[in-house]
Amino acid sequence: MSARTSFANWPCSIARTLDIVGDAWTPLVLREAYYGSRRFDEFQGELRIARNTLTDRLRRLVEAGLLERRLYESEPPRHEYLLTEQGRDLFPVLAAMAHWGDRWLAGPEGPPITLHHETCGHDAHAEVICSACHEPLHADDTVARLGPGYPERLKSRPDVRRRFTEDRAE
């Protein structure tokens, strides 16, 4: 088995995020946490995931700060896994993935699961909008620019200068 490549130090927020949630099982474990699973056996029963794989994913999510491991029974010791603020903050990402899957992969019968927004009482889907003007963000009208966290030592590379422009105040 080959060693897992780490993206934790890449100058890219997508790569860093994928370093935590970038395998097939981790987003599904998080999905189950959003649906209300808290205990190991609940996750295992819903996902039909191998116990050792689930143990590894839960450990990684706890280490990354997306889940909190909390003792709920002392004899024998048993733990539950609760979403942290950081874990709850990833929900829109999975909701956006679900919307994409509903649009492009659902059969003629429609989406397998719908999201119901209890605040307004309607079924809803995720939309990514501009934080300034609140219009939808689309790839065709969005450009990537270097941000303040991009490493200085990499900014002068020709491929970086070609692909990105530095963030300029407008």
Secondary structure, DSSP 8 states (H G I E B T S, - for coil): -------TTSS-HHHHHHHHH-SSHHHHHHHHHHHT--BHHHHHHHH---HHHHHHHHHHHHHHTSEEEEEEETTTTEEEEEE-HHHHTTHHHHHHHHHHHHHHT--TT--S--EEETTTTEEE----B-TTT--B--GGG---EE-TTS-HHHHTSHHHHHH-EE----
